[in-house]
Amino acid sequence: MKIILFTFFVSFYAPAISQTINISDYNKTIYTTRFTKKSKAKAFYAEIPPWVIKDGQYHYFFTTNFTACWSSTWSLGNPINEIKELGSKKDLGPKWILTAANWWQKFYPPAVLENPLYPNNQQWQTDYWRRNYNGIFCAHIITLSNTRNKILFAVSHGENKNEKQDSYFYQNTVRPSFTINPGDATTFSGMSNGSYKDCREAYFGFLNGSWVAYDTTGKWSNEYLNDIGPIAWPSAGYVNTDNTQASTGLRHPSSIVNDNYIYIFVKDESNDGTGGIKLIRCLLDSILKPNCFETWSAIQTWVPSLPKGFSKNLCGNFFSSRGPKNTPVFPNNRNTIRFSVAKFKNTNQFIGVEQYNDEQDNNHSKLAFRFSQDLIHWSDRVNFFNNTEHNWDDMPLKYPIFLSADGTSNTEVDKDQFYVIGTSGNNSVSRLLFSSNIAHPVLSK
């Protein structure tokens, strides 16, 4: 069999690293699960693949502009194609545990949201980071060593944008000078010709944190999470001093816990060339303090990930403030959609999966592995999946993450067998199973 050897150099600051992998050592099989619900069950939608927390049950986070948590003994690691119905009495949920400021079971008219008598009016006015969207992309059970208390910490993707939902128009509050023209669909995000399209000029993504006290009874999965606000900032900020757009913000995070830190990979869409996949981290004991988060810089090693003096209560004062002078973990290419990471069990090796649009191949969406031993320096791409479907809604394996073969973890997998999972439209999750076809010797006792 052919061994593929990859030798690469990552910018001026990285040592030379070599990595070997033999893709042909794996059999690959794809499975799909489509999720439905009982008529009286609460709404949910898998826009991104559901993250899992495993204790006595499997707890899944289904995310779109809000997040619903569903708890069950059922495992997404089952290597079968199936239709799974949520909402039975033997399971818990789905329950809404995080949401955008303009939604709770339904979208509210702007006039209602802006009425001072509306109970959540203050959130609508000042929670800029979750105005139109706030969904959990990844989560971890964290033990705080100073108190020994456990929490569930969730990393969420937020949005503030011009948008049309139903018959309502929601004006962004990051760059409010770019106003909605109801007669011009290019001035707002929304459905167009059967697909949802974003108005990039009035779109701003945020990287947010939230938490809830954790115990093994599962009661936490029915509680709304506490919001700590943004935990990082795009390097160019959000708007320039002349009120032009500096970036579309931070998007599509994925995280892993390693050596007493949480590490978060997120796409920085700064317009001045300083963007790319950035690495954010925080000591676990400081995880509820947004100003303790830091980001990797090739020049200064680690620097604060938020502007000096930032607090969520003052968020609106910082949109024209630049963020940190941080460095992408691999050469900046704005065609990356998401980058997610897992660790091979019983090793010091990390594997990353990158979804990107190949500009040299008709902008087809592709998936590739990257490899690392320190979470900072990564190999070149090792492509393993080419998508020829041009319709985004119908593409399989969107926003990919890992899943262990037993379905219990998104961040720790066996090298011999693991999944790459993503969404494929119609409330469906596709799973590409990698199974080693190499026979391992049986060691005598």
C-alpha positions as CSV (number, residue, x, y, z in Angstrom):
1,M,0.0,0.0,0.0
2,K,1.1,3.5,-0.7
3,I,2.2,5.6,2.3
4,I,1.5,9.3,1.7
5,L,4.1,11.5,3.3
6,F,3.3,15.1,4.0
7,T,6.1,17.6,4.9
8,F,5.1,21.2,5.4
9,F,6.2,24.5,6.8
10,V,3.6,26.7,8.6
11,S,4.7,30.4,8.1
12,F,7.9,31.9,9.5
13,Y,7.2,31.1,13.2
14,A,6.7,27.3,13.0
15,P,9.2,24.5,13.0
16,A,9.2,22.0,10.2
17,I,6.8,19.2,10.9
18,S,6.3,15.9,9.0
19,Q,3.2,13.8,9.3
20,T,2.3,10.4,7.8
21,I,-1.1,9.0,7.1
22,N,-2.4,6.3,4.9
23,I,-6.0,7.1,3.9
24,S,-6.3,3.7,2.1
25,D,-5.9,2.0,5.5
26,Y,-9.6,2.9,6.2
27,N,-12.9,1.7,4.9
28,K,-15.4,4.5,4.6
29,T,-19.1,4.2,4.9
30,I,-21.7,6.9,5.1
31,Y,-24.9,6.7,7.2
32,T,-27.8,9.2,7.6
33,T,-30.2,9.9,10.4
34,R,-33.2,12.1,9.8
35,F,-34.8,13.6,12.8
36,T,-38.6,14.2,13.2
37,K,-40.7,15.0,16.2
38,K,-44.0,14.1,17.8
39,S,-46.7,16.6,17.1
40,K,-46.7,18.1,20.7
41,A,-42.9,18.1,21.1
42,K,-41.1,21.5,21.0
43,A,-39.4,22.7,17.8
44,F,-35.8,21.9,17.0
45,Y,-33.6,21.8,14.0
46,A,-30.2,20.4,13.1
47,E,-28.6,23.3,11.1
48,I,-25.2,22.0,12.4
49,P,-24.4,18.5,13.7
50,P,-25.6,18.0,17.3
51,W,-22.9,18.1,19.9
52,V,-23.2,15.3,22.5
53,I,-22.6,15.2,26.3
54,K,-22.6,11.7,27.7
55,D,-23.3,10.7,31.3
56,G,-26.1,8.3,32.2
57,Q,-27.8,9.4,29.0
58,Y,-26.8,11.0,25.7
59,H,-27.6,14.8,25.7
60,Y,-27.7,16.3,22.2
61,F,-27.7,20.0,21.4
62,F,-29.8,20.8,18.2
63,T,-28.9,24.2,17.0
64,T,-30.3,26.8,14.6
65,N,-31.0,30.4,15.7
66,F,-31.8,28.7,19.1
67,T,-30.7,25.5,20.8
68,A,-32.9,22.6,22.0
69,C,-31.5,19.9,24.2
70,W,-32.7,16.3,23.9
71,S,-31.7,13.6,26.3
72,S,-32.0,9.8,25.5
73,T,-30.4,6.4,25.8
74,W,-30.2,6.4,22.0
75,S,-26.7,6.8,20.4
76,L,-25.9,8.7,17.2
77,G,-23.0,6.2,16.9
78,N,-25.3,3.5,15.6
79,P,-24.0,2.5,12.1
80,I,-27.4,2.4,10.5
81,N,-29.6,4.6,8.3
82,E,-32.8,5.5,10.2
83,I,-35.5,8.0,11.0
84,K,-35.5,9.1,14.7
85,E,-38.5,10.7,16.3
86,L,-38.0,13.0,19.2
87,G,-40.5,13.8,22.0
88,S,-41.4,10.4,23.4
89,K,-42.2,10.1,27.2
90,K,-39.2,7.9,27.9
91,D,-36.8,10.7,26.8
92,L,-36.4,14.3,28.0
93,G,-37.0,17.1,25.6
94,P,-36.3,18.6,23.3
95,K,-36.2,21.7,25.7
96,W,-35.1,25.1,24.7
97,I,-32.0,26.2,26.6
98,L,-30.5,29.1,24.5
99,T,-32.0,31.4,21.9
100,A,-31.7,34.6,19.9
101,A,-33.2,37.7,21.4
102,N,-36.0,37.9,18.8
103,W,-37.3,34.4,19.2
104,W,-39.1,32.3,21.8
105,Q,-41.3,29.6,20.2
106,K,-42.0,32.2,17.5
107,F,-40.6,35.4,16.0
108,Y,-41.9,38.5,17.6
109,P,-42.8,41.8,15.7
110,P,-40.1,44.4,16.2
111,A,-42.7,46.8,17.6
112,V,-43.3,44.3,20.5
113,L,-39.6,43.8,21.1
114,E,-38.9,47.5,21.2
115,N,-41.8,48.2,23.7
116,P,-40.3,49.0,27.1
117,L,-43.1,46.9,28.6
118,Y,-42.0,43.7,26.8
119,P,-40.3,41.6,29.5
120,N,-37.2,40.9,27.4
121,N,-36.9,44.4,26.0
122,Q,-33.5,45.1,27.7
123,Q,-32.0,42.0,26.1
124,W,-33.3,43.0,22.7
125,Q,-31.8,46.4,23.0
126,T,-28.4,45.6,24.5
127,D,-27.5,41.9,23.9
128,Y,-26.0,42.7,20.6
129,W,-24.1,39.4,20.4
130,R,-27.3,37.3,20.2
131,R,-29.8,39.6,18.5
132,N,-30.8,37.3,15.6
133,Y,-29.0,34.0,16.4
134,N,-27.5,32.3,19.5
135,G,-26.9,28.6,19.2
136,I,-24.6,26.1,20.9
137,F,-21.9,24.8,18.6
138,C,-19.9,22.8,21.3
139,A,-20.0,22.2,25.0
140,H,-18.1,20.5,27.9
141,I,-18.5,19.4,31.5
142,I,-16.0,21.5,33.5
143,T,-14.9,20.9,37.1
144,L,-13.8,24.2,38.8
145,S,-11.0,23.1,41.0
146,N,-11.3,26.1,43.4
147,T,-14.8,25.0,44.3
148,R,-15.0,21.4,43.0
149,N,-18.4,22.4,41.4
150,K,-19.2,21.2,38.0
151,I,-20.7,23.3,35.2
152,L,-21.7,22.7,31.6
153,F,-19.9,25.4,29.6
154,A,-21.2,26.0,26.1
155,V,-19.6,27.9,23.2
156,S,-22.1,29.5,21.0
157,H,-22.3,31.3,17.7
158,G,-24.3,34.5,17.7
159,E,-25.4,36.9,15.0
160,N,-26.6,40.5,14.7
161,K,-27.8,41.2,11.2
162,N,-30.4,42.7,8.9
163,E,-33.0,40.0,8.5
164,K,-36.4,39.1,7.4
165,Q,-38.2,36.3,9.3
166,D,-41.9,35.6,8.4
167,S,-43.2,39.1,7.6
168,Y,-41.0,40.9,10.1
169,F,-37.8,42.9,9.4
170,Y,-35.1,43.2,12.0
171,Q,-32.5,46.0,11.7
172,N,-28.9,45.2,12.7
173,T,-27.5,47.3,15.5
174,V,-23.8,46.9,14.8
175,R,-23.8,48.9,11.6
176,P,-27.3,50.5,11.7
177,S,-26.4,53.0,8.9
178,F,-26.8,50.0,6.5
179,T,-30.6,50.0,6.7
180,I,-33.2,47.6,5.5
181,N,-35.1,48.4,2.3
182,P,-38.1,46.0,2.3
183,G,-38.3,46.2,-1.4
184,D,-34.6,45.3,-2.0
185,A,-33.7,41.7,-0.9
186,T,-30.0,42.5,-1.1
187,T,-30.3,44.7,2.0
188,F,-31.3,41.9,4.4
189,S,-30.8,38.2,5.1
190,G,-33.7,35.8,4.6
191,M,-35.3,33.2,2.3
192,S,-34.7,33.7,-1.4
193,N,-35.8,31.2,-4.1
194,G,-36.2,28.5,-1.5
195,S,-32.8,29.0,0.2
196,Y,-31.7,31.2,3.1
197,K,-29.1,33.8,2.0
198,D,-27.2,36.2,4.2
199,C,-26.7,39.9,3.4
200,R,-23.0,40.1,4.1
201,E,-22.8,43.9,4.3
202,A,-25.1,43.8,7.4
203,Y,-24.0,40.5,9.0
204,F,-21.9,40.2,12.2
205,G,-21.0,37.0,13.9
206,F,-20.0,36.7,17.6
207,L,-18.2,34.1,19.7
208,N,-20.1,33.7,23.0
209,G,-20.0,31.7,26.2
210,S,-22.8,30.4,28.5
211,W,-23.1,28.0,31.3
212,V,-25.3,26.1,33.8
213,A,-24.6,24.2,37.0
214,Y,-24.2,20.5,36.2
215,D,-25.2,17.3,38.0
216,T,-25.8,13.8,36.9
217,T,-29.5,13.9,37.4
218,G,-29.9,15.6,34.0
219,K,-31.9,18.5,35.4
220,W,-29.5,20.9,33.8
221,S,-30.6,19.9,30.3
222,N,-34.0,21.6,31.0
223,E,-32.6,24.9,32.2
224,Y,-31.8,28.1,30.3
225,L,-28.1,28.8,30.3
226,N,-26.5,31.8,31.9
227,D,-25.0,34.2,29.3
228,I,-21.5,35.6,29.8
229,G,-21.5,37.4,26.4
230,P,-18.6,37.6,23.9
231,I,-15.3,35.9,24.7
232,A,-13.3,37.0,21.7
233,W,-13.2,39.7,19.1
234,P,-12.3,39.8,15.4
235,S,-8.8,41.3,14.8
236,A,-10.1,44.1,12.6
237,G,-13.1,44.8,14.8
238,Y,-16.6,45.0,13.3
239,V,-16.9,48.5,11.7
240,N,-14.3,51.1,10.7
241,T,-14.3,54.6,12.0
242,D,-15.9,55.7,8.7
243,N,-18.7,53.2,9.4
244,T,-17.7,50.8,6.6
245,Q,-17.6,47.2,7.5
246,A,-14.3,45.9,9.0
247,S,-15.4,42.3,9.3
248,T,-18.3,39.9,9.3
249,G,-17.1,38.8,12.7
250,L,-16.3,35.4,14.3
251,R,-18.1,32.3,13.0
252,H,-18.5,28.5,13.4
253,P,-16.6,27.7,16.6
254,S,-15.4,24.2,17.7
255,S,-13.6,23.4,20.9
256,I,-11.6,20.8,22.8
257,V,-10.5,20.5,26.5
258,N,-6.8,19.6,27.0
259,D,-4.4,20.1,29.9
260,N,-6.6,22.3,32.0
261,Y,-7.5,24.6,29.1
262,I,-10.4,24.9,26.8
263,Y,-9.2,25.5,23.2
264,I,-11.6,27.1,20.7
265,F,-11.0,27.2,16.9
266,V,-13.1,29.9,15.2
267,K,-13.2,31.6,11.8
268,D,-12.2,35.3,11.9
269,E,-13.7,37.1,8.9
270,S,-11.7,40.3,9.2
271,N,-11.6,42.2,5.8
272,D,-8.1,43.5,6.1
273,G,-6.2,40.2,5.6
274,T,-5.7,39.5,9.3
275,G,-8.5,36.9,9.5
276,G,-8.3,33.1,9.3
277,I,-8.8,30.2,11.7
278,K,-7.9,31.6,15.1
279,L,-7.2,29.7,18.3
280,I,-8.7,31.0,21.6
281,R,-8.0,29.4,25.0
282,C,-8.8,29.8,28.7
283,L,-7.8,28.1,31.9
284,L,-10.7,26.0,33.0
285,D,-10.8,27.7,36.5
286,S,-11.2,31.1,34.8
287,I,-13.7,30.0,32.2
288,L,-16.6,32.2,33.5
289,K,-14.4,35.4,33.2
290,P,-14.5,36.6,29.6
291,N,-11.5,38.8,30.0
292,C,-9.4,35.8,30.9
293,F,-9.7,34.3,27.4
294,E,-6.6,34.7,25.3
295,T,-5.6,34.0,21.7
296,W,-2.5,32.7,20.0
297,S,-0.1,35.1,18.4
298,A,3.1,34.1,16.6
299,I,4.7,37.3,17.8
300,Q,3.6,37.5,21.4
301,T,2.5,33.8,22.1
302,W,-0.8,34.5,23.9
303,V,-2.6,37.8,24.1
304,P,-6.1,38.8,25.4
305,S,-8.8,37.9,23.0
306,L,-11.0,40.9,23.8
307,P,-10.3,44.6,23.5
308,K,-8.9,46.3,26.7
309,G,-11.7,47.4,29.0
310,F,-14.4,45.3,27.3
311,S,-17.4,44.1,29.2
312,K,-20.7,42.8,27.8
313,N,-22.5,45.7,29.4
314,L,-20.4,48.1,27.2
315,C,-20.4,45.9,24.1
316,G,-22.0,48.5,21.9
317,N,-19.1,50.9,22.5
318,F,-16.5,48.6,21.0
319,F,-17.7,47.8,17.5
320,S,-15.0,50.1,16.0
321,S,-12.3,48.8,18.3
322,R,-9.8,46.5,16.8
323,G,-9.3,43.1,18.3
324,P,-6.1,41.2,19.1
325,K,-3.1,40.9,16.9
326,N,-3.4,37.2,16.7
327,T,-2.3,34.7,14.1
328,P,-4.1,32.0,12.1
329,V,-3.1,28.5,13.0
330,F,-2.6,27.7,9.3
331,P,-2.2,30.1,6.4
332,N,-5.2,32.5,6.1
333,N,-7.7,31.4,3.5
334,R,-11.2,32.8,3.8
335,N,-12.7,29.8,2.0
336,T,-12.6,27.7,5.2
337,I,-16.1,27.2,6.6
338,R,-15.3,25.3,9.9
339,F,-12.4,23.6,11.5
340,S,-13.0,21.0,14.3
341,V,-10.5,19.0,16.4
342,A,-10.4,15.7,18.3
343,K,-7.6,13.8,20.0
344,F,-6.7,10.2,19.3
345,K,-7.1,8.2,22.5
346,N,-3.9,7.2,24.3
347,T,-1.7,9.4,22.1
348,N,-0.5,13.0,21.9
349,Q,-1.8,13.4,18.4
350,F,-4.7,15.7,17.3
351,I,-6.7,15.4,14.2
352,G,-8.6,18.3,12.6
353,V,-11.4,18.2,10.0
354,E,-11.7,21.3,7.7
355,Q,-14.6,22.1,5.5
356,Y,-13.6,24.5,2.7
357,N,-14.7,25.7,-0.7
358,D,-12.1,24.9,-3.3
359,E,-11.7,28.0,-5.5
360,Q,-9.6,26.0,-8.0
361,D,-12.4,23.4,-8.5
362,N,-15.6,25.4,-9.2
363,N,-15.8,26.3,-5.5
364,H,-16.9,22.8,-4.6
365,S,-17.1,22.1,-0.9
366,K,-14.5,19.6,0.3
367,L,-13.4,18.0,3.5
368,A,-9.8,17.5,4.6
369,F,-7.9,16.3,7.6
370,R,-5.0,18.2,9.3
371,F,-2.8,16.9,12.0
372,S,-1.0,18.4,15.0
373,Q,0.8,17.6,18.3
374,D,0.3,21.0,20.0
375,L,-3.0,22.4,18.6
376,I,-1.0,25.3,17.1
377,H,1.0,24.0,14.2
378,W,-1.0,22.0,11.7
379,S,-0.2,19.9,8.6
380,D,-1.3,20.6,5.1
381,R,-4.7,19.4,4.0
382,V,-5.2,15.7,3.5
383,N,-8.4,15.6,1.3
384,F,-10.9,12.8,1.8
385,F,-14.3,14.0,0.6
386,N,-15.2,16.0,-2.5
387,N,-18.7,17.3,-2.7
388,T,-20.1,17.9,-6.2
389,E,-23.5,19.1,-5.0
390,H,-23.8,22.8,-5.7
391,N,-27.0,23.3,-3.7
392,W,-25.8,24.1,-0.1
393,D,-29.0,22.8,1.5
394,D,-28.5,19.4,0.0
395,M,-24.8,19.0,0.7
396,P,-23.9,16.2,3.2
397,L,-21.4,16.6,6.1
398,K,-21.8,20.4,6.5
399,Y,-20.1,22.0,9.5
400,P,-18.2,18.8,10.3
401,I,-17.2,17.6,13.7
402,F,-15.9,14.3,15.0
403,L,-17.8,11.5,16.8
404,S,-16.3,8.5,18.6
405,A,-17.5,5.1,17.2
406,D,-19.5,4.5,20.4
407,G,-21.2,7.9,20.0
408,T,-20.0,9.3,23.4
409,S,-17.5,12.0,22.5
410,N,-16.9,14.7,19.9
411,T,-13.3,15.3,21.0
412,E,-11.7,11.9,21.8
413,V,-11.8,9.2,19.2
414,D,-10.1,5.8,18.6
415,K,-7.6,5.9,15.7
416,D,-8.9,2.6,14.4
417,Q,-12.6,3.7,14.1
418,F,-14.3,7.1,14.2
419,Y,-16.9,9.2,12.5
420,V,-16.9,12.6,10.8
421,I,-20.4,13.9,11.1
422,G,-22.2,16.9,9.6
423,T,-25.7,18.0,8.5
424,S,-27.3,17.2,5.1
425,G,-30.5,19.2,5.0
426,N,-34.1,18.2,5.9
427,N,-33.2,18.0,9.6
428,S,-30.7,15.2,8.8
429,V,-27.2,14.3,10.1
430,S,-24.8,12.4,7.9
431,R,-22.0,10.3,9.4
432,L,-18.9,9.1,7.5
433,L,-17.5,6.1,9.4
434,F,-13.7,5.5,9.1
435,S,-12.8,1.9,10.0
436,S,-9.2,0.6,9.9
437,N,-8.8,-2.3,7.5
438,I,-5.4,-3.3,9.0
439,A,-5.4,-6.4,11.2
440,H,-3.6,-5.7,14.5
441,P,-1.5,-8.5,16.0
442,V,-2.9,-10.2,19.1
443,L,-0.3,-9.9,21.9
444,S,0.2,-13.1,24.0
445,K,-0.1,-12.8,27.7
